[in-house]
Amino acid sequence: MKAVFEKVRALCADGAIDPETYIAGNMWALGPWAKANPRIGFQPNHLCGENALRRYHAYLGRISRRFRNAKHTANHAHTNAGALRTALLLGEMDVGEEFVAQYRMTRSTDLDKAIDRADPNPFWRQVHARTSPGYHVACSAFGTGAVVRELTFAQLRAAAAIADQYQHGLADRIGFREFTWTEFAKLIRRVIGPVAPRKSFDLEGVPGVLWH
């Protein structure tokens, strides 16, 4: 057992992972399975390996979707520009997660449908549509010429977070000459595989599964 926790500690140190969150995420993902298999239950070695990392990233994805926590620093979050970047990132993650899940089930590239289903925050919608008041707030905060850059930045940050939800470290191994959600979704489907309609939303608690 000591050897296992030494491995976990080294993993968390190397990957800048919070140990408590890592363990909590694995226990959350394995909870239903452990209850269904009381003779085995939760074992320390469940914290090691690729499946453990996938469970951890699935847990982060769930937290992000439920509490809308963004991957941003505390310093940036407390500034006006940081709050606006957070809203753009959260809206982009909502849309990106829905688009990728949609493509994996149906190969649909209907972005408008994904936006309707994801229902991103009003600020994200207004900036993309260039309508008041959100777009003018963004222009005032970033400068009119920099709004497109901020949208691209939010898109790439969201894509990196979503990629790591599917497979640990995937964001570090992929790249695009020109990023689009369609090309990203195709890559995820190719790497992770397709998923049958509706089953992607009914796999909570299955060890090692990272579907949305």
C-alpha positions in Angstrom: 0.0 0.0 0.0 2.8 2.4 0.8 4.4 1.8 -2.6 1.1 2.7 -4.3 0.7 6.0 -2.4 4.4 6.8 -3.2 3.5 6.3 -6.9 0.4 8.5 -6.5 2.4 11.2 -4.8 5.1 11.2 -7.5 2.4 11.3 -10.2 0.7 14.3 -8.7 4.0 16.1 -8.2 5.0 15.5 -11.8 1.7 16.5 -13.3 0.9 19.4 -10.9 -2.2 17.5 -9.7 -3.9 18.1 -6.4 -3.7 14.7 -4.5 -6.9 15.2 -2.7 -8.8 15.9 -5.9 -7.1 13.0 -7.7 -8.2 10.6 -5.0 -11.6 12.1 -4.6 -12.1 11.8 -8.4 -11.2 8.1 -8.5 -13.4 7.3 -5.5 -16.3 9.2 -7.1 -15.9 7.3 -10.4 -15.4 3.9 -8.7 -18.1 4.4 -6.1 -21.0 2.5 -7.9 -18.7 -0.3 -9.0 -17.3 -0.7 -5.5 -20.8 -1.0 -4.0 -21.7 -3.6 -6.6 -18.5 -5.5 -5.8 -18.3 -5.3 -2.0 -15.9 -8.2 -1.7 -13.3 -6.2 -3.7 -14.3 -2.7 -2.9 -12.0 0.2 -3.5 -8.3 -0.9 -3.6 -5.3 1.4 -3.4 -4.0 0.1 -6.7 -7.1 1.6 -8.4 -5.2 4.9 -8.0 -2.5 3.9 -10.4 -2.4 3.6 -14.2 -4.0 5.2 -17.2 -7.6 4.4 -16.1 -7.0 6.2 -12.9 -5.9 9.3 -14.8 -8.9 9.1 -17.0 -11.2 8.9 -14.0 -9.5 12.0 -12.6 -10.0 14.0 -15.8 -13.6 12.8 -16.0 -14.1 14.0 -12.5 -12.7 17.4 -13.4 -15.0 17.5 -16.4 -18.0 16.8 -14.2 -16.9 19.6 -11.7 -16.5 22.0 -14.6 -19.9 21.3 -16.0 -21.7 21.3 -12.6 -20.1 24.2 -10.9 -18.7 25.9 -14.1 -15.2 26.2 -12.7 -12.8 27.5 -15.4 -9.1 26.8 -15.8 -7.8 30.2 -14.9 -5.6 31.7 -12.3 -6.9 33.5 -9.2 -5.1 36.7 -10.2 -6.7 36.9 -13.6 -10.1 35.9 -12.3 -10.3 38.9 -10.0 -9.8 41.4 -12.8 -12.6 42.6 -15.1 -10.9 41.2 -18.2 -10.3 38.0 -16.3 -14.0 37.6 -15.5 -14.9 38.2 -19.2 -12.3 35.6 -20.3 -13.8 33.2 -17.8 -17.3 33.7 -19.3 -15.9 33.2 -22.8 -14.1 30.0 -21.8 -17.1 28.6 -20.0 -19.3 29.3 -23.0 -16.8 27.7 -25.3 -16.5 24.6 -23.1 -20.2 24.2 -23.1 -20.4 24.4 -26.9 -17.3 22.3 -27.5 -18.3 19.5 -25.2 -21.7 19.3 -26.8 -20.3 19.5 -30.4 -17.8 16.7 -29.8 -20.4 14.5 -28.0 -22.8 15.1 -30.9 -20.2 14.3 -33.5 -19.1 11.1 -31.8 -22.7 9.9 -31.7 -24.0 11.0 -35.1 -21.0 12.6 -37.1 -23.1 15.8 -37.2 -21.2 19.0 -37.8 -24.2 21.2 -37.0 -22.6 23.9 -34.8 -25.9 25.8 -34.4 -27.6 22.7 -33.1 -24.8 22.2 -30.6 -25.0 25.8 -29.5 -28.8 25.5 -28.9 -28.3 22.3 -26.9 -25.4 23.6 -24.9 -27.1 26.9 -24.2 -23.9 28.9 -23.4 -24.0 32.0 -21.3 -25.5 35.2 -22.8 -22.1 37.0 -22.9 -20.6 34.3 -25.1 -23.6 34.5 -27.4 -23.5 38.3 -27.7 -19.7 38.4 -28.4 -20.0 35.8 -31.1 -23.0 37.5 -32.6 -21.5 41.0 -32.2 -24.6 42.2 -30.5 -25.1 44.5 -27.5 -24.3 44.7 -24.7 -21.8 41.8 -24.5 -19.9 42.6 -27.7 -19.4 46.3 -26.7 -18.3 45.3 -23.3 -15.7 42.9 -24.8 -14.5 45.7 -27.2 -14.1 48.1 -24.3 -12.2 45.5 -22.2 -9.9 44.1 -24.8 -10.0 46.6 -27.7 -12.1 46.0 -30.8 -9.2 44.5 -32.8 -8.4 42.0 -30.0 -11.8 40.4 -29.6 -11.2 37.8 -32.3 -7.9 36.9 -30.6 -9.7 36.5 -27.3 -12.3 34.2 -28.9 -9.5 32.1 -30.4 -7.7 31.9 -27.1 -10.9 30.8 -25.3 -11.5 28.2 -28.0 -8.0 26.7 -27.7 -8.1 26.6 -23.9 -11.5 24.9 -24.0 -10.2 22.3 -26.6 -7.2 21.5 -24.4 -9.4 21.0 -21.3 -11.9 18.8 -23.3 -9.1 16.7 -24.8 -7.6 15.9 -21.4 -11.1 14.9 -20.2 -11.1 12.2 -22.8 -7.5 11.0 -22.4 -4.8 12.2 -20.0 -2.2 14.3 -21.7 -4.0 14.2 -25.1 -3.9 18.0 -25.4 -0.1 17.8 -25.4 0.0 15.4 -28.3 -2.3 17.0 -30.8 -2.0 20.1 -33.0 -3.8 21.8 -35.8 -2.7 24.1 -38.6 -6.1 25.8 -38.3 -8.3 24.8 -35.4 -12.0 24.2 -35.9 -14.4 22.2 -33.6 -15.2 20.0 -36.6 -11.5 18.9 -37.1 -11.1 18.6 -33.3 -14.2 16.4 -33.0 -13.0 14.2 -35.9 -9.7 13.7 -34.1 -11.4 12.8 -30.8 -13.6 10.3 -32.6 -10.6 8.8 -34.3 -8.5 8.5 -31.1 -11.2 7.7 -28.6 -13.7 6.0 -30.9 -17.4 6.5 -31.6 -20.2 6.1 -29.1 -23.8 4.9 -29.6 -26.5 7.6 -29.1 -27.6 8.1 -25.5 -25.1 5.6 -24.1 -22.5 8.3 -23.6 -24.8 9.9 -21.0 -25.4 6.7 -19.1 -22.0 5.4 -18.1 -21.4 7.2 -14.8 -19.6 4.9 -12.4 -18.1 2.6 -15.0 -14.4 2.3 -14.1 -12.0 3.9 -16.6 -14.8 5.3 -18.9 -14.4 8.8 -20.0 -17.4 9.4 -22.2 -19.5 12.5 -21.8 
